[in-house]
Amino acid sequence: MQEKFGVNLVDNRENALNHELAVKIMIYGSEKGIFTGKKLSDYITNNSKDYYNARRVINGVDQASKIQGYAEKIEKCLKVKECNCKENSSTSKPQTKEKYNIESAVDYINKNALPKSEGACAKYVRKAINAGGIENIFGHATEYYDTDKLVKYGFTKVGTDINSITLKKGDIVAFGSVKGHPYGHVAMWNGTQWVSDFKQKSFWVANQYSIDKKYAIYRWNN
């Protein structure tokens, strides 16, 4: 897993407690059969499913009946959403620009920044965005870079050259995946400096980012 995800899990096993990384490990290991020699495709295919024995991909049949129940409920919910997407869309409550407060977001990230990075930039920026009023946003930092994750909530991509942009409080920079940093990086401008899970001394938190220059800056439309 260390080789696959480029994160030191041998000397720093606590890195596996990071929620986003743990999910990646679980999915990858289950699909490839790494944990027990059994993989999901042994039990779940397009034509059949055996949720009870699919538990064997990780922990034998430990609490298999309970987990089978979870899987069946989730499957049912997914099918309901799939079948009724048109009806649901008319009653859903989309995020609106009026709900987002830049000051609250910046205040959160300033108050919760750690003394040094713990590799949780996406978590801290996400929580800051939540504090500003936008929920249901998640994912690795690189996803903020190469998807419309921020745009669909009211942010605008203002550029990809830090030297040509006059920053405003609350701006968010998202870096794509680079060598040695497969999950990318994301940070928020607090008006004087960039803050992720710690208060950065520089825009570039790793030299490889300054070499590849795979990043984009987003701004709330207010």
BAKOL-704590 format. One record per residue (C-alpha): residue in three letters; x, y, z. Coordinates in steps of 0.05 Angstrom, whole numbers, plus 5000, padded with zeros to 4 digits. Layout:
residues N
AlaXYZ
...
//
This chain:
residues 222
Met500050005000
Gln505950465014
Glu508550354943
Lys501650424913
Phe499651074946
Gly506551394958
Val505351495033
Asn510151235086
Leu506050705122
Val511950285147
Asp515450795191
Asn509051195204
Arg503450705210
Glu498851235239
Asn498351515168
Ala493550945153
Leu488651255203
Asn487551835154
His480351735132
Glu481251895059
Leu487451445053
Ala483950885092
Val478150885043
Lys482950854984
Ile486650265016
Met480149905031
Ile477549974960
Tyr484049794926
Gly485449194972
Ser478348934964
Glu478348984889
Lys485248654882
Gly484448124936
Ile490448374974
Phe487848285045
Thr485647555046
Gly486747294975
Lys479247394961
Lys476847974920
Leu470048304910
Ser469248024840
Asp469347324869
Tyr462547474901
Ile459648074864
Thr458748114788
Asn453948424739
Asn449747794742
Ser450047594815
Lys451647834885
Asp453347494950
Tyr454048045001
Tyr454647545058
Asn460847195032
Ala463647835002
Arg465647995074
Arg471247485063
Val475347995024
Ile477248325090
Asn475247965154
Gly472447275137
Val465047255156
Asp465747685218
Gln459048045226
Ala457447835155
Ser449947835165
Lys449848535192
Ile454248795135
Gln449948415085
Gly443948805112
Tyr447649465104
Ala449349295032
Glu442249105015
Lys439549755045
Ile444650175008
Glu443249814943
Lys435849954951
Cys437050694965
Leu441450754904
Lys436250434859
Val430750894887
Lys435051504873
Glu436751244804
Cys429451124786
Asn426851774815
Cys432452254798
Lys427852724759
Glu422852764815
Asn428252854867
Ser431653404829
Ser425653854834
Thr425253804909
Ser432653814926
Lys435854424956
Pro441954644915
Gln447455054947
Thr446555794937
Lys451756344939
Glu447956704994
Lys449456125041
Tyr457056195038
Asn460756665086
Ile468056785069
Glu469657085137
Ser466956475174
Ala470956015129
Val477456395138
Asp476256465213
Tyr475555715219
Ile481855545181
Asn485856065219
Lys483555805287
Asn484455075271
Ala491155075234
Leu496254605264
Pro503454775283
Lys505854355224
Ser502653955168
Glu499853265183
Gly497953125110
Ala490653315120
Cys490153945077
Ala483653725042
Lys480353575109
Tyr481854255139
Val480054655077
Arg473654245070
Lys471754395142
Ala473155135131
Ile468555125070
Asn463354765113
Ala464055315166
Gly462755815111
Gly456055485096
Ile457354975042
Glu456354245059
Asn456853585022
Ile463753724994
Phe469353215001
Gly475052854967
His482552894959
Ala485953554945
Thr487353374872
Glu479853294860
Tyr479054044874
Tyr483954154818
Asp481453724761
Thr473953714772
Asp468354234778
Lys467854084853
Leu468454824872
Val465255124811
Lys458654774821
Tyr458055094890
Gly459055804864
Phe466555884858
Thr469956134795
Lys476655904768
Val480556554765
Gly487056304737
Thr492955834736
Asp498656334745
Ile499756584816
Asn503957164790
Ser498257454749
Ile492857424802
Thr491257934856
Leu489057484913
Lys482857604954
Lys481257325023
Gly478056645017
Asp481256464951
Ile482855714945
Val488655404908
Ala488354674888
Phe494454294863
Gly494053664821
Ser497653014834
Val505253044825
Lys511052574838
Gly511452424912
His504752754925
Pro499252324893
Tyr493552674929
Gly495453384910
His494753974957
Val489554504973
Ala489855145014
Met485955775029
Trp488456495027
Asn486956825094
Gly488657525069
Thr496057495087
Gln498256775077
Trp496156095051
Val493255615103
Ser491854875094
Asp492354425155
Phe497854915177
Lys499855625163
Gln504455585103
Lys510755995096
Ser510455945020
Phe505555834964
Trp509655214945
Val509254695000
Ala513554204960
Asn518754334906
Gln515353864857
Tyr509254314855
Ser513554904832
Ile516454464777
Asp510054164749
Lys505754784762
Lys499254384761
Tyr494654834800
Ala488655284795
Ile485955844839
Tyr478555914854
Arg474556504882
Trp467756554911
Asn462956954868
Asn460357494916
//
